[in-house]
Every structure is written in C-alpha cells, then in structure tokens.
Amino acid sequence: MTVPSVVRGDATSPQAKGPKIIAHVCNDLGGWGRGFVLAVSRRWPEPERDYRQWHRGRARNDFGLGAVRLVPVQPGLWVANMVAQHGIRTGSNGPPIRYPAVETCLTTVAAEARRLDASVHMPRIGCGLAGGRWELIEPIVVRTLCDAGVAVTVYDV
C-alpha cells in the first residue's frame, strides 16, 4: 500500500517536479478568511475569487458538499477548492468536516491529477478548523489518490 509522503514545509510551495495540484478543504457557506485559505490568498488571488463567485452562483451551478473546482494559479499549478466542510462551527452534528464529501472531492481530484499527470500536495486537510481527524482522513487519501497511482505529499508546518 502506497501512503502519502509527509514533509515539513509549506503546502502553498509544493516541492516536486512537473504539474502539481494543491488540495484544500472549503466550507459550504461561502466563508473564506481563516485557516489554510489565508496562506493560499497570500500567494494567489484567483482561488478566493473563484470560490466566492462559485458560491454566489450556487443556485445555478454545482457548488455544494463534494464539489471541486480546479483553479489555475500559474503554469502547471492548480489549487483544488474542495467543498467538504458543512458550516464553520462544531455543533450537535459534530465537527464541520464531512468525510463522505472529502472522499467525493478527492476522487474528483484523483481523476484530474491523472488527466494532468500531476502530483497532489496538501496540508492535513480537514484537520484544522474543520475539526476532522487525520486517522480518518489519511485512509481516504490513500484510497482515492495513492491507490489510483497519484503521488501525494502532505505538508506539516
């Protein structure tokens, strides 16, 4: 079984040759302003702009849990905005992360990574503000990406 490589570093500065996708989790409320997205926005304006526009048009598009948008930020580099967090606060339904949505999103990212011949780079997605647990997320990463032959690097700060 192939597992993701784990390195110390910044997921917004992926260390690999060839095409790359940076994957991260977004919420389904249209909120962008805390967590990993701040690092993304410091480097590129396009992912936030695309996410907000996508959310505004949600009555006419696929925005919602499990949806993904690949946003080009420079030649050979995309940011995958993955909607896998319901709301922003832990409540009676537990933390905002939605594991089935993570799986759906990463399945889409795997297909795009194969199409683009790209590696995938990420922080420990869903484990910050979304309240997810890496021991539940990592097997999804392995099943959807690694088992599909996609090289994955997880960045720890």
Summary of the structure (lengths in Angstrom):
residues: 157
radius of gyration: 14.2
end to end distance: 25.3
largest distance: 43.8
contacts: 511
relative contact order: 0.25
helix: 34%
strand: 25%
